[in-house]
């Protein structure tokens, strides 16, 4: 029988179920069910640590956001400045960019996501923002905007910078979830590829789960002498997606073993019960000042609840939002949360979005809505 662990640290190794890394193996660990928002297990999720190349997940996410805004195009060409080539040619993980070449954004992103290209990260940053400093400022602004309150980025690629770059497991989970939910098509296109060929050189992805764990599709490994071996990864099976962070593993092989065992434990130790399909109406909320007084609250993903294997604990659901909601509301705008409570598990929540756009009411609609408000 699986053991449901709370977000608190479990210190005694003999209390850990098979598949959950010990403190000695991974001092930082977190496993979340994105389909319910439930934390299946965590150890020191808010401890700051050096993410190393996992930093590139933030660079990737910023690029996805800029592409969605239309200010960054995959077909754009950025030049490899000679000084940049001198500094980064062959420096750590690389896509072997030639000096003075003009490289498509599409290739730079594939180099970053698949072979962890340090040189590609710098060229993308300089090409779009004009300087590494301007790009990292945008990274930090974007991180704060999605709730990564315990992270700071000093480089686009995670190269050692005397501790200026740091993050937490919880923040990395936030980053991974936001990337997948906001940009599912871009995520599928760029993240989780098994190999990448550039300049007639083919390199394989070092992700420890892709091709070895069913449903695995990314996101990013990291390593420096200071940080040890880390991993931000995810896998999806039958509509249920798990997201994990491991920090401080002792070797590449140990990281691979821990990642595979951890994710498999998450899938096997819990019974997943489907609550709602994506785009199902979960409830309704009142709206003030709109052309409609009611808005449907819709699930933006398939919603499951994870129960400890064999558990018959009741599932309690509640919808919460800061009311009253006021028009205008955009379709798909996040406006509420579905709170999920299961005995023996940490409380969890998933977002609910507006099922339709609600425009501001005109004078006649305000009068009608005002009159309707007096009716029982």
N, C-alpha and C positions, 0 to 999 in steps of 0.2 A: 504494500500500500504506500502511495506517495505521501509526503509530508509537506503541508502548506506552511511556508515560512513567512514571517512578517518582514517588514523593512528593517528591523533591528538586526544588529550583528549577532551571528551565532558563533560563539567562540570555541565550543568543544567539538573537535573533529568527529568524535563518535556520535554526535547528535545530527550530523549531516547525512542526508540520503545519498546513495550512490549517484554520481553525476554532478553533484554540486561541489565546486572547487573549495578546498580548504583555505584558510587564511594564509598558510605558508605557500600554497600554490598560486594564489591570486588574492593579494590583500584588498583589492578593489574588484567588486563583481556586482552586476545587476542584471536581472532578467525580467522583462516586462511583456505582458500580453497586450499588444496594441489593440486587439479586438475588444478588450474590456477596460483597458487602462489599469488592470491589476498588476501589482508588483508581485511576481511569483517568488522572488528571492532577491535580497540585496545585502551587500556588505560595504560599509563606508561609502554610500552613494553620494555624499556631499563633501567628501575629502578631496581637496584640490590636488591635482597631479599633472605631470607634463604629458600632453597627448602625443608628442612626436608627430609622425605622419598622419595620425588621425585628424590633425589640423586641416588636412586637405579636404576632409568632408565639409568643413565650413566654407572653404574656397569653392568647392563644387556647388554647395547650396546657394551661395551668393551669385554664382554664375547662372544657375537655374532661375533665380529671382530676376536677374537682369534680362535674361532671355524672355521671360514671361512679360516683362515690361516693354520689351521691344528695343531696348538700348544695346543689346548684345546679340549678334547674329552668328550662327555656326559657320557661315561662309566668310566672315570677316577674316582679314589677314593681319597678323601682327609680326613685326620684325624682331629678329633676335639681335639685340644690340651687342656689339663686340665686347663691351665691358661685362655684360651679363653672361655672354658665352665664356669669357675667360674665367669668371668667378664660379660658374655652375657646371661647366662641361665635365662630365664624369664624376660629379660630386654626389655621392650617395646614389639613391635610385634615380635613374635618368632615362629620358627618351632619346638621348643623343641628338639634340638639336644642333644643326650646323650654324656656324657663325654667319651673321648677316642674312640668313634665310628669312622668308616670309611664310608664316605657318598659319593654317586655318584654325580658328577657334575650336572647331569640331575635333581636330587632331589634338590640340592642346588638352581639351577636356578628356579625351579618351586616354591620353598619356597620363593624366593626373589620376583618373579613377581606376585605371587598369594596372599600370606599372609604377604608380606613385611617383611620377616625374617631378623631381625638385626643380629642374630647369623649366619644365612646362608651366609650373605654378608661377614662377617669377615672370616669365614672358607674358602670361595672361594678365597678371597684376599690372605690370608696367604698360602693356598694350592698351588695356581698358582705362586705367586710372591715371596713367602718366608716371606713377611712382609706386613702389612697394608700400610706402607710408600711407598714401591715399587709399590704396586697396585695403590695407589692414584696418584703417579707420572705418571703412565701409563694412568690413567683416564684423567689427565690434558693435557698430550701430545695429546691424542686422541681428546679431546674436542677442542683444538686449531686447530687441523688438519682439522676439519669439519666446522670451522668458529665460534665456541662458544667463542668469544673474551672477553666476560664480565662474565665469569664463572670461579670459582675456587672450587676444591673439596679437603677437608681435611680428609674425611672419606669415606668408601665404602657404608655406610648406611644412612648418613644424621643425625646421632646423634649429638646433640648440641656440638659445638666445638669453642665457643666464637667468632663466626662470621668468622671463616676461610673459611667456605663453603658458597658460594653465587652463584647466577645465575640471569638471567633475563627471562622474558616471551619469548622474541625473541629467546634467546639461547635455551630454552626448546623446542620451535617449531622446531628449526633447528635440535635438537637432535631427536625429535620424527619423523620428516620427513625422516632424514637420516637412522634411524633404520628401518623404514617401507620400504623404497625404496631399500636399500642395502640387507636387510635380510627378505624378505616377508615370506619365509617358516618358518624360526625360529620365527619370530614375531607371526605368526598364531599358532605355536606349543606351545609357552611358555607364550605369553601375552594374557590377556583377558579370562583366564579360570575362571569359576565360583567358584571353590573350590579346595582344595588340602588336601590330606590325607597323613600324615607321622607319623610313630611311633604310629599307631592306633588312631591318633587324626585328625579329619576333621575340617577344618576351611574354612569359606567363604571369598571370595574376597570382600574387602570394596569399590571397584569401584562403584561410584554412578549411572553409566549408564548401565553397563552390565546387560542384562535381562530386562531392563526397557525402553531403547531407541533402536529403530530399527537400526541395523547395528553397534551398539557400540561394540568395541573390545579392550578396554584398555585406558590409559597405566599405570598411577601411581598416587596414592593419597599421601598426605604428611600432617603431623601435628606435631608441637611443640608449647609450650606456646609462644615462641618467634615469630614464623612464622604465627601462625593462621592455618587455614585449606586451603590447596591448592590442585590443581588437574591438571594433564596433561592428556588429554583424546582425543579420536578420535572416529569417526563413519563413516561408508561408506555405501552409498546408490546409487544403479544404476550406479556404476562406479565413483561416485563423493565422495571424502573423505574430511571431515573437521577435523581440528586439533585445540584444544583449550587449553588455560591455564587460570586458575583462581588462584589468590593469595590473602591471607588475609581475607578469609571468617570467620565469627564469630563462626560457629558451624558446626558439621558434617552434620546436617540436612539442614542447610542453604546452605552449599556447594553442597549438592545433588540437591536441588531445583534449584540453580543457574545454575549448569552444565547442567541439563536437559533442562531448558528453553533456555539457551544460544545456545545450539547445535540445538534445534528445530527451533529457530529463524533463524539460519544460513541456514537451509535447506528450510524454508518456505518463507523467505523474499526476496529471489533472484530466478530469472529464470536462470536455468543452461542450456547453449547452448553448445552442443558438437562440438568441433572444429576438433579434431583428435582422432583416436583410438590409443591405445598402439601399437607401432612398425610401425605406419604410417610414410612414408617419408614426412617430412615437407618442405624440401628444399635440396640444395646441396652447397658444398663449395669446393674451389680449394685447392689442396694439392701440396706442393713443395717437390721434391726429393723422390717421391713415385712411386710404380709400377702401380699406377693409379693416374691420375691428378685430379679426382673428387671423393668426398666421399658423400654418402647420409647422411643427417641429420635426425635422427629418434627420435620420441617421446618415452621416456622411461616409459610413463604412458598415460592413457586416459586423454586428455586435454579438459577441459570445460572452459567456461567463465561465471562468475556470473554477472548477470545484475539485478539492482534494479527492483523489481516486477513492470511490466508495462512499463519499460523503452524501448525506441526505439533508444537509442544512438548507433552510429556506433562503430564497433570494429576494431581497427587498430592493425595490426600484423607486426612485424619486426624481422628479424633474425640478431643476432649480434655474432661476435666471434673475438678473437685476431688473426689477420691474418698477413702474410699468415700461414696457417697450414703447419706443416712440418712432414714428415714421420719419424719414424713409428707411426701409430695410431692403437690402439687396438679396436676391435669391442666392442661396448658398452661404450667406453671411452667418458666422458663428454667433448664436444669440442665447444659447442655453446649454445646460449639461444634464446628462443622465447619470445620476449617482447610483452606484451598485454596491450593495452591502451583503456580504456573506459571512456568517459566523466562522471565525478562525482564519479569515483572510483580511488583509488591509482593505479599507474602503477604497473604491476606485471610481473613476468617472470617464465618460466619453463625451465628445462635443455633439451638440445638436445644432442644425443649421436651419435657416429659413427655407421653407419649401417653395415659396414664391416671393416675388418682389412686392413690397408694399410701398406705394407712392404716398406723398403727402396729399391729404384730402383737400378738395376744393370747397368753396363756401357751401354749396348744396350738400355735399357729402358730409361736411361737419355738422350741418343742421340735422340731417337724417341720423347720423351716428349719435348726436347728442340726444335726440328724441328716443332712439333705441336704448340708450343707456338708462332711461327712466323706466323702461319696461321690465317686468319681472323675468 
